[in-house]
Amino acid sequence: MASSSPMGTPAVAAVAVAAFRSASNWWDDVNHSLLWQDRIFHALAALYGLVSVVALIQLVRIECRVPEYGWTTQKVFHFLNFLVNGVRSVVFVFRRNLQQFEPIFQHVLLDFPGLAFFTTYALLVLFWAEIYYQARAVSTDRLRPSFYTINGVVYAIQLALWLLLWWKPVPPVIVLSKIFFAGVSLFAALGFLLYGGRLFLMLQRFPVESKGRRKKLQEVGYVTTICFSCFLVRCIMMCFNAFDKAADLDILDHPILNFLYYLLVEILPSSLVLFILRKLPPKRGITQYHPIH
């Protein structure tokens, strides 16, 4: 049997090094190209705009079906999706102009939609917690006040960090702000794991032949997996963003990283969840509709 050539390994290594350098050069060329920066940020704006429009259409359809029930959790969820994605879209349209603002205003415009995204999906955790405790005949009176309190504390701390950053814009404050955001994301991920997991296990104990049980089981399972994953990825990326300059999402020279980050942690999860929760309330006169308050 013929032996392999001793020159084969160095040749393969040389090809691999050349391919790596070529990929690295491509990455750097795109990151530092003003044209590609604008293209990527405008692509993000278009994707966010599309998700925002879909959420608005769904909100209008629900309102046309059941206008008499006011602002239910379902309507608020779609309205917040419309708002968060719409603001993100506008921010990315004017992403280059944003660099001309004071640093504090840049941080507010980039970070506030992320906080609103947290509130939007925390609504799902609240809804599932209410279903879970109601099914177990446990009082849910404290759930909504707890939801408002948690959100109030999160926004108050973030506001304090913004004011501190405005007063003294030093790197440790910026790092602290990003670590806080990572902690909020981890908290949201654990909330989905806790209440989504509990509701999923509870639904598994329902009769197997129940069609509604199968659909709800799939819905809860998919949404829990998607939201837990997206908030966990956000937490990990925020930690890298805080301590590694190469992972900085707040500068124009990292458009590819921005595209991958926002696609994975906001655009794709929002799109999938809106698709999974696309079912409208039944029309009046067909079945009795019980609103989600």
C-alpha positions as CSV (number, residue, x, y, z in Angstrom):
1,M,0.0,0.0,0.0
2,A,1.4,3.4,-0.9
3,S,2.2,5.7,2.0
4,S,0.9,9.3,2.1
5,S,3.2,12.0,0.9
6,P,5.1,13.9,3.7
7,M,4.4,17.1,1.8
8,G,0.6,16.5,2.1
9,T,0.2,17.9,5.6
10,P,2.1,21.2,5.1
11,A,0.2,21.7,1.8
12,V,-3.2,21.2,3.5
13,A,-2.2,23.5,6.4
14,A,-1.1,26.2,3.9
15,V,-4.5,26.0,2.1
16,A,-6.3,26.2,5.5
17,V,-4.3,29.2,6.6
18,A,-4.9,30.9,3.2
19,A,-8.7,30.2,3.5
20,F,-8.8,31.6,7.0
21,R,-6.9,34.7,6.0
22,S,-9.3,35.2,3.0
23,A,-12.3,34.8,5.3
24,S,-10.8,37.2,7.8
25,N,-10.1,39.7,5.1
26,W,-13.7,39.4,3.8
27,W,-15.1,39.9,7.4
28,D,-12.9,43.0,7.9
29,D,-13.7,44.4,4.4
30,V,-17.4,44.2,5.1
31,N,-17.2,45.6,8.6
32,H,-15.2,48.6,7.5
33,S,-17.2,49.3,4.3
34,L,-19.6,52.2,4.6
35,L,-21.7,50.7,1.8
36,W,-22.0,47.3,3.5
37,Q,-22.7,48.9,6.9
38,D,-25.6,50.9,5.4
39,R,-26.9,47.8,3.6
40,I,-26.8,45.6,6.7
41,F,-28.4,48.2,8.9
42,H,-31.1,48.9,6.4
43,A,-31.7,45.2,6.0
44,L,-32.3,45.0,9.8
45,A,-34.6,48.0,9.6
46,A,-36.6,46.3,6.8
47,L,-36.9,43.0,8.8
48,Y,-37.9,44.8,12.0
49,G,-40.4,46.9,10.0
50,L,-41.9,43.7,8.5
51,V,-42.4,42.1,12.0
52,S,-43.9,45.3,13.3
53,V,-46.4,45.4,10.4
54,V,-47.4,41.8,11.0
55,A,-47.9,42.4,14.7
56,L,-50.1,45.5,13.9
57,I,-52.2,43.5,11.4
58,Q,-52.7,40.8,13.9
59,L,-53.7,43.4,16.6
60,V,-56.3,44.9,14.2
61,R,-57.7,41.5,13.3
62,I,-58.1,40.6,17.0
63,E,-59.7,44.0,17.7
64,C,-62.2,43.4,14.8
65,R,-63.1,40.0,16.3
66,V,-63.6,41.0,19.9
67,P,-63.7,44.8,20.3
68,E,-65.9,44.6,23.4
69,Y,-63.2,43.1,25.7
70,G,-60.8,46.1,25.7
71,W,-57.1,45.7,26.2
72,T,-56.6,42.0,26.9
73,T,-53.1,40.5,27.4
74,Q,-53.2,39.2,23.8
75,K,-53.9,42.6,22.4
76,V,-51.2,44.3,24.6
77,F,-48.7,41.6,23.6
78,H,-49.2,42.3,19.9
79,F,-49.2,46.1,20.4
80,L,-45.9,45.9,22.3
81,N,-44.5,43.8,19.5
82,F,-45.6,46.4,17.0
83,L,-44.0,49.2,19.1
84,V,-40.7,47.5,19.9
85,N,-40.1,46.3,16.3
86,G,-41.2,49.7,14.9
87,V,-38.8,51.6,17.1
88,R,-35.9,49.2,16.2
89,S,-36.7,49.7,12.5
90,V,-36.5,53.5,12.8
91,V,-33.3,53.3,14.9
92,F,-31.6,51.2,12.2
93,V,-32.8,53.4,9.4
94,F,-31.0,56.3,11.1
95,R,-28.2,54.2,12.7
96,R,-25.4,56.3,11.1
97,N,-27.0,59.6,12.2
98,L,-27.3,58.2,15.7
99,Q,-23.6,58.4,16.1
100,Q,-23.9,62.2,16.0
101,F,-26.0,62.2,19.2
102,E,-24.6,62.4,22.7
103,P,-23.4,59.0,24.0
104,I,-26.2,58.9,26.7
105,F,-28.9,59.3,24.0
106,Q,-27.3,56.6,21.9
107,H,-27.4,54.2,24.8
108,V,-31.1,55.1,25.5
109,L,-32.2,54.6,21.9
110,L,-30.3,51.3,21.6
111,D,-31.1,49.8,25.0
112,F,-34.7,50.9,25.6
113,P,-36.3,48.7,22.9
114,G,-34.4,45.8,24.5
115,L,-36.1,46.5,27.8
116,A,-39.5,46.8,26.1
117,F,-38.8,43.5,24.4
118,F,-38.3,42.0,27.9
119,T,-41.6,43.4,29.1
120,T,-43.4,42.1,25.9
121,Y,-42.3,38.5,26.5
122,A,-42.6,38.7,30.2
123,L,-46.4,39.0,29.5
124,L,-46.3,35.5,28.2
125,V,-44.7,34.3,31.4
126,L,-47.4,36.1,33.4
127,F,-50.2,34.6,31.3
128,W,-48.8,31.1,31.7
129,A,-48.3,31.5,35.4
130,E,-51.9,32.6,35.7
131,I,-53.1,29.6,33.8
132,Y,-50.9,27.2,35.8
133,Y,-52.0,28.5,39.2
134,Q,-55.7,28.8,38.2
135,A,-55.6,25.1,37.1
136,R,-54.1,24.2,40.5
137,A,-56.8,26.3,42.3
138,V,-54.1,28.7,43.7
139,S,-54.8,32.4,44.0
140,T,-53.3,34.5,41.2
141,D,-54.0,37.9,42.9
142,R,-50.3,38.6,43.5
143,L,-49.1,37.7,40.0
144,R,-49.9,41.0,38.3
145,P,-48.7,43.2,41.0
146,S,-45.4,41.2,41.0
147,F,-45.2,41.6,37.2
148,Y,-45.6,45.4,37.5
149,T,-43.2,45.6,40.4
150,I,-40.5,43.6,38.6
151,N,-40.8,45.7,35.5
152,G,-40.8,48.9,37.6
153,V,-37.6,47.8,39.4
154,V,-35.9,46.9,36.1
155,Y,-36.7,50.2,34.5
156,A,-35.8,52.2,37.6
157,I,-32.4,50.5,37.8
158,Q,-31.8,51.1,34.1
159,L,-32.8,54.7,34.4
160,A,-30.4,55.1,37.3
161,L,-27.6,53.6,35.2
162,W,-28.4,55.9,32.3
163,L,-28.3,58.9,34.6
164,L,-25.0,57.7,36.1
165,L,-23.6,57.2,32.6
166,W,-24.8,60.8,31.7
167,W,-23.1,62.2,34.8
168,K,-19.9,60.2,34.5
169,P,-19.5,58.3,31.1
170,V,-16.6,56.0,32.2
171,P,-16.1,52.4,30.9
172,P,-17.0,50.7,34.3
173,V,-20.5,52.2,34.1
174,I,-21.0,51.0,30.6
175,V,-19.8,47.5,31.6
176,L,-22.2,47.6,34.6
177,S,-25.1,48.6,32.3
178,K,-24.4,45.7,30.0
179,I,-24.0,43.2,32.8
180,F,-27.4,44.4,34.3
181,F,-29.0,43.8,30.9
182,A,-27.4,40.3,30.7
183,G,-28.9,39.6,34.2
184,V,-32.4,40.8,33.1
185,S,-32.2,38.5,30.1
186,L,-31.1,35.5,32.2
187,F,-34.0,36.3,34.6
188,A,-36.4,36.2,31.6
189,A,-34.9,32.9,30.3
190,L,-35.4,31.3,33.7
191,G,-39.0,32.6,33.9
192,F,-39.8,30.9,30.6
193,L,-38.1,27.7,31.8
194,L,-40.0,27.7,35.1
195,Y,-43.5,28.5,34.0
196,G,-43.4,27.3,30.5
197,G,-41.9,24.0,31.8
198,R,-44.6,23.7,34.5
199,L,-47.4,24.4,32.1
200,F,-46.0,21.9,29.6
201,L,-45.8,19.2,32.2
202,M,-49.3,20.0,33.5
203,L,-50.7,19.7,29.9
204,Q,-49.0,16.4,29.5
205,R,-51.2,15.0,32.2
206,F,-54.4,15.9,30.3
207,P,-56.2,13.1,28.3
208,V,-54.2,12.0,25.3
209,E,-57.2,12.1,23.0
210,S,-57.8,15.8,23.7
211,K,-57.1,17.7,20.4
212,G,-57.0,21.0,22.3
213,R,-54.4,19.5,24.7
214,R,-52.1,18.5,21.8
215,K,-52.2,21.9,20.2
216,K,-51.7,23.8,23.4
217,L,-48.9,21.4,24.4
218,Q,-47.1,22.1,21.1
219,E,-47.7,25.8,21.4
220,V,-46.3,26.0,24.9
221,G,-43.4,23.7,24.1
222,Y,-42.3,25.7,21.0
223,V,-42.7,29.1,22.5
224,T,-40.9,28.1,25.7
225,T,-37.9,26.7,23.7
226,I,-37.7,29.7,21.4
227,C,-37.9,32.4,24.1
228,F,-35.7,30.6,26.6
229,S,-33.0,30.2,23.9
230,C,-33.2,33.8,22.6
231,F,-32.9,35.3,26.1
232,L,-30.1,32.9,27.0
233,V,-28.2,33.9,23.8
234,R,-28.9,37.5,24.6
235,C,-27.4,37.0,28.1
236,I,-24.3,35.4,26.8
237,M,-23.8,37.9,24.0
238,M,-24.2,40.8,26.5
239,C,-21.5,39.4,28.7
240,F,-19.1,39.2,25.7
241,N,-20.3,42.7,24.7
242,A,-19.4,44.0,28.1
243,F,-15.8,42.6,28.3
244,D,-14.7,42.0,24.7
245,K,-14.2,45.0,22.3
246,A,-14.4,42.6,19.4
247,A,-18.0,41.8,20.4
248,D,-19.1,45.4,20.8
249,L,-22.6,45.9,19.4
250,D,-22.7,49.7,19.9
251,I,-20.3,50.7,17.1
252,L,-20.8,51.0,13.4
253,D,-17.8,48.8,12.5
254,H,-19.5,45.6,13.6
255,P,-22.5,45.4,11.2
256,I,-22.2,41.6,10.6
257,L,-22.2,40.9,14.4
258,N,-25.2,43.3,14.8
259,F,-27.1,41.5,12.1
260,L,-26.5,38.0,13.6
261,Y,-27.2,39.2,17.1
262,Y,-30.5,41.0,16.4
263,L,-31.6,38.3,14.0
264,L,-31.1,35.6,16.6
265,V,-32.4,37.3,19.7
266,E,-35.3,39.5,18.5
267,I,-36.3,39.2,14.8
268,L,-36.4,35.4,14.4
269,P,-37.9,34.7,17.9
270,S,-40.6,37.4,17.4
271,S,-41.5,36.1,13.9
272,L,-41.8,32.5,15.1
273,V,-43.8,33.4,18.2
274,L,-46.2,35.6,16.2
275,F,-46.6,32.7,13.8
276,I,-47.3,30.2,16.5
277,L,-49.7,32.5,18.3
278,R,-51.5,33.5,15.1
279,K,-54.8,32.0,16.1
280,L,-57.6,34.5,16.4
281,P,-60.4,34.4,19.0
282,P,-63.6,32.8,17.7
283,K,-66.2,35.0,16.2
284,R,-69.1,36.1,18.3
285,G,-72.1,33.8,18.0
286,I,-70.1,30.7,17.3
287,T,-68.6,30.0,20.7
288,Q,-68.2,31.8,23.9
289,Y,-65.0,33.8,24.1
290,H,-63.2,34.1,27.4
291,P,-60.8,37.0,27.2
292,I,-57.2,37.0,28.5
293,H,-57.2,39.9,31.0
